Amino acid sequence: MTEAEATYQTGKRVLLAKPRGYCAGVDRAVQTVEEALKLYGAPIYVRKQIVHNKHVVRTLEAQGAIFVEENEEVPEGATVIFSAHGVAPEVYEQAKQRSLKAIDATCPLVTKVHHEAKRFAAEDYDILLIGHEGHEEVIGTSGEAPEHIQLVDGPEDADRITVRDPNKVVWLSQTTLSVDETMETVARLKKRLPMLQSPPSDDICYATSNRQHVIKEIAPECDVVIVVGSRNSSNSVRLVEVALDGGARGGHLVDFAHEIEDAWLADARTVGLTSGASVPEELVQEVLAHLAERGFTDVEEVVTANERLTFSLPQELKRDMKAAAAARD
């Protein structure tokens, strides 16, 4: 039986979203740990999860990375890598005090938001940071100008905001939010603060926006959408929400294929599949194999954008790699 005949008989298909998976910032962060392990040898310490994905963290641990919560857990003089989500200035100072060799794997798009926060604070603006309380990225950005920044955690939070001068206020955002919910929050804020300024360029990263856009495209056709990603991954969690808001009858977040429950697929004919920006493609392929075993053999990739952006490795790491290469020559 051909694949087309099998699909005709089962009527089951997968709409595979593209873009999906690794963004440029995640790719850079993971490469940073891998290259540091090769260059300096194990162990390499990483403050917080380098990216929010269980599989990636386990894989790097197996190679010799040790994940810690704070700099105090890193032996004095050792190498520490800061995660893709960014850190507050005080974290750099702590590393300096402990004579740590710090390598900053912060995503450049997060760094951009940090620079915006510092610039607007220097101009004495009140800064409304739209984001999720407790998220590492929000903690890092807030640390750049704590006296100037107020967190706005969703549209409902907009009504409690107070500012010193309604003519001198700007909003910034966490890079991994729902685009629609962020715009709803901004609209609520502007009702109270008509002079509210927007960031010079979009703070929500291109990868987050692109992954949400393609899910919106396929969601109305899907009985269920499966998002591969970890529960502490903000952009992955948002993809499930976007799928449900976009018309999917069901939506689920899984780290691995074996977590998919047959009950989710029982009456499904069309399954949407995507992955968060910190998810390696091999996990998506395992889900496709899992679905194929259950009759979902027709896979149609739906492409709404082609991503070509790449980021170079951190300067401090590149410098040491270059020196090591020169020493070998």
CORNORWO-V38901 format. One record per helix or strand of 2 or more residues. SS is the DSSP state (@ for helix, = for strand). FROM is the first residue (numbers start at 1). TO is the last residue. If there is no record, write none. Layout:
ss->SS from->FROM to->TO
ss->SS from->FROM to->TO
//
This chain:
ss->@ from->3 to->10
ss->= from->13 to->18
ss->@ from->24 to->40
ss->= from->44 to->47
ss->@ from->54 to->63
ss->= from->65 to->68
ss->@ from->71 to->73
ss->= from->79 to->82
ss->@ from->89 to->97
ss->= from->101 to->104
ss->@ from->108 to->122
ss->= from->126 to->130
ss->@ from->136 to->142
ss->= from->149 to->152
ss->@ from->155 to->160
ss->= from->169 to->173
ss->@ from->179 to->192
ss->@ from->206 to->219
ss->= from->224 to->228
ss->@ from->234 to->245
ss->= from->251 to->254
ss->@ from->257 to->259
ss->@ from->262 to->265
ss->= from->270 to->275
ss->@ from->281 to->292
ss->= from->298 to->303
ss->@ from->315 to->328
//
